[in-house]
């Protein structure tokens, strides 16, 4: 009988250490800088496994990071207090002006489409802030407005799975006029939900439906703890910190602490380890094996680098070399063998970044369709060992963008998979115990890299990231200079070190990622470093009293993540906050001072390419702006038909004199589009397009990748040209092209 297609879902639950080491308050009250452990704990960790429990045939793996578990326990005990919680529990008549500013600025920190808009009173307050501004709210809001906002900020983060709770149902129906007593009860309800998380995971692991794994103690990038020069394996010319960080001995410390904490909470030893950010290198493997772990996971990019194979996909996104990825491998280490599985990056990203923008049943059907296609490929290419498709991703942040926190999507997915006999969901340990790895990778041949392009550039190589590594190196050396400071007699120094070695601080420093809390992450990193010096009674270096970098808005930057804007011409700030941005008018020299276009936003997901143009106030197409906008693409290094720009009076200068492959013309007066593709003899041929365009406060555009008919991983270059009745007028961005990668 042929094997089914085995699928291993691994959900990674992680929050960095928000607990401040120098808050100066009692042992019974810990100061937390940010609320995300409490809020994500209320919304994301318990519901995921409770939904799964309804489908006992479906087995999965959940990774719980030790630093997350410890912080959950602080909140359950009632000893953790963050600024958001303190404001929520304060009588509104006692809130001062500074606290009111904080509440107005931060108590809408949520995706408004899914967490704010569904609740009329919360949405009303949000619209007032967006449309009338923070100053208006400060002047006009009454005490009850603040009381309702404080309540809704906490209520909205309670997962829909719990809305049938009588108290929660009453609050949702009430909608407004919340009292301090209501807010206190909401906080108690949060703690009740948090208290069920670990017991529910343990119960489901004991029943065999769940495998719970762990991560190095505070989520450090282990290969960089071993040697920061590991950054140059994937990027040979990487700029490294001034001082080499090389503290391989910290690796077994992190592993042992996570191992012991796991045994204490779950009553058994862990089998799997999720290396932080799926980061691996030959140097860390013996420590993992020696500690007793049986398997680890990483990304397909790491496997690709290791076996020198680029994983190509067809037009539907399915792998062309599936047998290479869909199997476990045996790693031979001096401390014993270790199994490793590599995730399907695209399938994982579809859940993490794309399916939230699709109707839930359509999204679930799309994922199952991909798995069915893989199952058919397995049937057509039978092997002695069955295939294992690993889908591994962040198990918390993506749900904020799904309707009802992903509940309709997961229910549709699980109902379909439970009926699909050709697909079997398993834990990783179940699979490798029944089908041990037959393919081998020698430990010293494993690539040093992470899930991000198979490199470490997200955590090292940028000036700000390198500066942080230098600060960490100095502090680690200071601790080494005090051999008398052991973990037994000076635990504060070591806990501060472990916290500072966490990956999250380096993620936010420098280019690549940004949030409203960048300055707080910077502060926390330096607080943990200061904690090392303080515990050793050493003077704190003056540089730790200054931010690692200046936290200012960057006018021009590349996309930071996938985006899913609603195309309505409104220019919603949350829809575009992770998009690439290019300043045009008044920001790029005298040539563009008079440009009617102020800035350009661009971004992608697996479905579309997105573009937004912001115009100066009062600009009208056809009067202040040429009526036609032309988008022209070419594909560097690819052989295909290309044709010159189909306009007259075009200057003979780069990049306008390039030849292009696709041309989309938008009439800004009618919002109609014409789409063309280059053919032979420098001609253009009309094609149909499903592009969406909307013009209101700004111009927003979505162009399906299916229109362009290009393979995944193709590089694209784009230029925008304004024209009037077929005559060239101007182009943007100035002397540049927008560089895009097809997901």
Order of alpha helices (4+ residues) and beta strands (2+ residues): beta-beta-alpha-alpha-beta-alpha-beta-alpha-alpha-alpha-alpha-alpha-alpha-alpha-alpha-beta-alpha-alpha-alpha-beta-alpha-beta-alpha-alpha-beta-beta-alpha-alpha-beta-alpha-beta-alpha-beta-alpha-alpha-alpha-alpha-beta-beta-beta-beta-beta-beta-beta-beta-beta-beta-beta-alpha-beta-beta-beta
